[in-house]
Amino acid sequence: MNSTAAAITTNRWCIYQRERFPILAHGLLIAAFSSSAVSFSWLLRGGHAPPVATSLLTAFVTAFILFLQLRIADEFKDFDEDSLYRPYRPVPRGLVKLRELALIAAVGAVLQLGLALWLSPRLVLLLLATWAYLALMTREFFVRDWIRERPVTYLWTHMLIIPLTDFYATACDWQSARVAPPAGLAWFIAVSFFNGVALELGRKIRAPGDEEVGVRTYSHLWGHRNAAPAWLAALLITAACAVAAAVRIGCPRAEAWTLALLLGVALVLVCRFLAKPGTDRARLLNQFSGLWTLVLYLSLGIIPLLWKLKEGWP
């Protein structure tokens, strides 16, 4: 491949990631997500030394690749609809090909497997379970038409991949330490599930004038006056689970105050959107979801870990 062809190839992948999987933005959130999972597990089991770098690295790289595989799976299952209703997207317009994306997903799977074997072979079974669920999602659980007619069922079944990924990330700590999953982990897994719901709702709420034919947004399915409060409710449930999780690691008060402040901001955003559902106000819901996620995971894992290390552990 000559330099011109290489430049063209690099450029089109840069365009693809910018439009469909922004590496920096996604990487920051996934780093917070994965490192907090490892840190929370370590805090629960009362580790005597900081989490090892290999656990943090394996959790991050595996989760990052998995979220990329989720995006690639969407490209496959939505190809026909995208070609019909969203021909401007990278795959329908020919910027990248499905077989190229499949190769990237496969290479990523090899790397995930290698990391699991390197850190702890016991992780392989959890990785296989996560892949199996991803495969079922890609095939729409073999009930494509039925599940797409039921938005709530579609939402929760597809969001289960998030706690599966989260559980795997925590296992990078407790499996490598050769112990059982620590008590209290279920609250953190619940946080990841409901936060995933909130992220998905926030991502698919649009102003009435921005709805597209063939695009299943929750503002279109439920109406923006129902979708925005549903997003707020998902944040509230996430916050309740987060405080319950924080009780287990000894910092419920800080968690409650932090999330209460953010919930107040979210309430203002929803009220403003409902009063005047414009493009910018709808976009703010999505952007706030990202900020919420970052603060949520930092406050549940990394910050308490750093505090414990500063104060001396145990």
N, C-alpha and C positions, 0 to 999 in steps of 0.2 A: 504494500500500500504506500503510494507516494505521499508527500507532505500535504498536498492539496486535498487529497481524498481523506487523509487522517483528520485534517482540520474540519472538513465538512461533517465527518462522522462525529467528532467531538462536539461540534456546534449543535447538531440535531439532538444529541443526548442532553446537552445543557438546556435546550429548549424544552425537551420532554420533562426533565426534572423540575424545571421552573413552573410548568403548567400543571403537572400531575403529582409530583412528589418532591416538593422543595426540600432539599437535603439539609440545609442549615436550620430551617424552622422545625422540620420534623425531627432532626437529630437532637436539637435542644430538648424538646418535649420527651423524646424517647430516652434520652440520657437521664432526665429527671425521673421518669417512670421506672426505668430498670434499676438505677442506683438506689432509689428509694425502696424498691422491693427487696433488694439485697440488704440494705441498711435496716429496714423494719424487721426482717427475719432475724438479723443479728441482735437487734435490741431485745426482741422477744425471748430469745434463748440465752441472753446474758453472756455474750461472747467476752472473752478475756483479752482479746487483741482485735484491732480494727479488721473489717472484712478484707480479705486478700484481694489484690489487684486482679488476679485471674478470675475470681468470681464476678467482679464488677465488669471486667472486659467481656467475659462470656455472655453475661446477661444483656449487656448493651448491644453487642454485635448480633446476637441471636434475635433479640427483639426488633432491632432495626431492619434486619433482613426479613423478618416475618411480616412487618408492616409493609415493606416493599412488595413482598409476595402477595399480600392482601390487595394492594393496588393493581398488581399484574393480574390477579384472579378477576378483579372487577373488569379489567380491559377485555378479558375473554368472555365473561358471562354477559356483558353489556354491549358486545360488539355490534350485534344486529340493531339494537335500539340506537346506539350511538351513530351508526351509519345512516339511520333514517332520520333521527331528530337532532343529533349533535355532530354533524360532519366536520365541524371546526376542531374537534379534538384531535390530538396527535396521531392516534392509530387510524381512525377513519380517513384522515386527510393524507395518510401515507408517509408521515414523518418517520415513524418507526413501525416495524412489523411485529405481528404477534409471535412469530417464531423466534425473533430476537429477544423478546421479553421472556419467552419460555426458557430460553437458554440462560438468561440472567437469573431467573428463579431457580433453575436447576443447579447452577454454580453456587448460588447462595445456600441451597440445601446441603450441598457437599461441605461447605464451610461450617454451617450450623452443626452438622453431624461430627465433623472433625473437632470442633470446640467442645462438644458434649463428651466425646471420648477422651479428650485431653483433660478436662476438668474432673469428670466423674462418669464412668460408663453407665451408672445408674440413671443418668439424665436422659439416656437414649429413649427409654420407654415413654417418658413424658413428652419428649420431642415428637415421637411417632404419633402419640395421641393428638397433639396439637396439629400436626400435618393432616391427620385423618379428618379432624373437624374442619380444617381449611378446605380440604377436598370436597367434603359434603356441602360446604357453603358455596363453593364454585359451581356445583351441580344443583344449587338451590334445593338441596335435600331431596332431589328427584320429584318435587311437587311444585315446580316453578309457578304455574298459573295459580294454583291454590294459595301458595304463600304470599304471592304478590297482591292478591286480593285482600289480604289481612295485614295492614300496615303494622299493627302492634306486634303481632306474631313475627313478622319479618324483622322488626327492629330487635326484639329481645333474642331471637335465635342467632342473628348475625353478631350481636354484641357479646355473646358468650365467648367468642374468640379472645376478647380482651382479658377477662379473668384467667383464661387458660394460659395466655402469654404471661400474665402477671404471676401466676402460680409457678410457672417454669422459672421465671426470674428469681423468685424467692428460693426455689430449689437450688439455684446456683450457690446459695449460702448453706442451707441446711443439709443438702445432699453431699456437698463437698466436705462438710464437717461430720458426715456419717451419723446424723441424728434424725429423729422423726420430725415431721412438720411441727413447729412450736405452737402451743395453744394460743389462740387469739388471732391466728393468721386469717381466719374466715372473714373478720371484719375488714381487713385490708383488701381481700379479694372482692368483697361486696363493694367497697369504694371504687375499685377499678371498673366493675360492671356498671354501676349507676353513673359514674363519670363518663364512661364510654357512651351511654345513652344520651347524656347531656351534650357531649361533643357532637354526636350525630344529629341531634335535634337542632343545635345551634348552627350546624353546617348547612342544614336544609330548611332554613326559614328565610323566605324572601319577601320583598315588598310585592304587593299585588301586580304592579306593572312590570316586574322582572320575571314573572313565572314564564316557563317555556313549555310548549306543547311536547308531551312525551316525557317530561322530567318529573319524577315523583318526589316533590318536596312535601314536607309536613304542613307547610303553610297552605299548600294547594289542597292536600288531602283533608285537612282538618279545619282550614281557615286560619288566618293569622291570629285571630282573637282566641283561638284555642291552642295553637302551636306554641306561641310565646309563653303563656302560663305553664304549659307542659314542660318547656325547657327550664323554667324557674323551679318547678316542682322537682325535676330531676336533680337540679343543683342542691335543693334543700335536703332531699333524701341522701345524696352523696355526703353532704355536710354532717348529717346525723350519724352516718356510718363512720365517717372520719373521726368524729369526736369519740365514738365508741372504740375505735381502733387506738386513738391517742390515749385513752384510759389505760390500755394494756402496756403502754411504754412510759406512762407517768407524766404526760404533758397535755391533759385534756383542756385545761383553762386557756393556754396559749392557742391551741387549735380552735377552740370555740370562738374566741375573740377575733382571731384572724379571719375565719370563715364567715362570721357574722358581719364583719365589715364588708367583705366581698359580696355577700348576699344582699346587703343594702344597696351596693352599686348595681347589682344585677336587677333588683326591683326597680330602680330608677330607669335603667335601660329598657326594661319591658314596658313600663308606663309610657315612656317617650315613644317607643315603637307603636304601641297600641293607639296613642293619641294621633300619631302621624306616621304611618308605616311606609317610610321612604327607603330608598336603596342604602343610604349611608347608615341609617339606624338599624336596618337588618344586618348589615355587615358588621356592625359593632357587637351584635350578639355572638357571632362567630369568633370575632377577635377576642372578646372577653372570655369565651370558652377556653381558648388557648392560654390566656393569662391565669385563669382559675386553675387549670390543670397544672401549670408550672408551680404555682404557689402551693397548691394542694399537696403535691408529691414532695416538694422541698420541705414543707412543714411536717410531713408525716415520717420522713425517713432521714434525709441528709442532715437537716438542721439539728434534730434531736441527737443524731449520731455524733455530730461535731461537738455538741454541748456535753454529751456524756464523756467523750474523750478529753475535753477540756477540764471537766470536773474530776476526772479520774474514774476508771471503770474496773471492777465493780465498786 
